[in-house]
């Protein structure tokens, strides 16, 4: 990921509702979520969620596909992974072992965040 792409992604994620939506889409997995379900889960109106989903799609963090009468949104896992790699690329002054806990604890098998001591 280039710096310009990272800046666009960070700008999109710097808004509370959009961050919440990305987290919902990540949790939904590859099947994604219909826009109406995203709006309900995020606690925003349909028009509001549409605006935010458009911003996330333009930033490359989400994608949309039509399924019958619904538009289903999914997180772009490659873009999110690229954003994490962008942050960690020059990690810890050439000592990637220091960064290993940060990257390893991002996901757990039961879907819960690990507690931080």
C-alpha positions in Angstrom: 0.0 0.0 0.0 1.3 3.4 -0.9 1.1 6.4 1.4 -1.6 8.1 -0.6 -3.9 5.0 -0.3 -3.1 4.8 3.4 -4.1 8.4 3.9 -7.4 7.9 2.1 -8.1 4.8 4.2 -7.2 6.6 7.5 -9.4 9.5 6.5 -12.3 7.2 5.9 -11.7 5.4 9.2 -11.4 8.6 11.2 -15.1 9.0 11.4 -16.9 7.1 14.2 -19.8 5.6 12.1 -17.5 4.5 9.3 -15.1 2.8 11.8 -18.1 1.0 13.3 -19.3 -0.1 9.9 -15.9 -1.5 8.9 -15.8 -3.5 12.1 -19.3 -4.8 11.4 -18.3 -5.8 7.9 -15.2 -7.5 9.1 -17.3 -9.5 11.6 -19.8 -10.4 8.9 -17.0 -12.2 7.0 -16.9 -12.9 3.3 -20.7 -13.2 3.0 -21.0 -9.5 3.9 -24.1 -7.6 5.0 -27.0 -6.0 3.1 -27.0 -2.2 3.5 -30.2 -2.3 5.5 -28.7 -4.7 8.0 -25.6 -2.5 8.3 -27.8 0.5 9.0 -29.7 -1.3 11.7 -26.6 -2.7 13.3 -24.8 0.6 13.2 -27.8 2.4 14.5 -28.1 4.9 11.6 -30.6 5.7 8.9 -30.6 4.1 5.5 -29.5 7.3 3.8 -26.8 7.9 6.4 -25.4 4.4 6.0 -25.5 4.8 2.3 -23.3 7.9 2.5 -20.8 6.2 4.8 -20.7 3.0 2.7 -19.9 5.1 -0.3 -17.0 6.7 1.5 -15.6 3.4 2.6 -16.0 2.0 -0.9 -14.2 5.0 -2.5 -11.4 4.5 0.1 -11.1 0.9 -1.0 -12.0 -0.6 2.4 -15.3 -2.1 1.3 -17.0 -3.4 -1.8 -20.6 -3.7 -2.9 -22.4 -6.3 -5.0 -26.0 -6.6 -6.0 -27.9 -9.7 -4.8 -31.5 -9.7 -6.0 -33.0 -6.5 -4.6 -30.3 -5.8 -2.0 -26.8 -4.4 -2.2 -24.4 -6.5 0.0 -21.3 -4.9 1.3 -18.1 -6.7 2.3 -14.9 -5.6 3.9 -12.0 -5.6 1.6 -9.7 -7.8 3.6 -6.7 -7.3 1.3 -7.0 -3.5 1.7 -7.3 -3.8 5.5 -4.3 -6.1 5.6 -2.4 -3.7 3.4 -3.2 -0.9 5.8 -1.9 -2.9 8.7 1.2 -3.9 6.7 1.8 -0.2 5.9 1.7 0.6 9.6 4.0 -2.2 10.6 6.4 -2.2 7.6 9.2 -0.3 9.4 8.2 -1.8 12.7 10.4 -1.5 15.8 13.6 -0.3 14.2 14.2 -3.6 12.3 13.2 -5.9 15.1 9.9 -7.4 13.8 9.8 -9.8 16.8 8.8 -6.9 18.9 5.8 -6.2 16.7 4.7 -9.9 16.6 2.4 -9.7 19.6 0.5 -6.8 18.1 -0.1 -8.6 14.8 -0.8 -12.0 16.4 -3.3 -10.7 18.9 -5.5 -9.0 16.2 -7.6 -12.1 15.8 -8.5 -15.0 18.0 -10.2 -18.2 17.0 -13.3 -17.4 19.0 -13.7 -13.9 17.5 -13.0 -12.1 20.8 -10.2 -9.6 21.3 -7.4 -10.7 23.6 -7.1 -8.9 26.8 -4.2 -6.6 27.1 -2.2 -6.8 30.2 
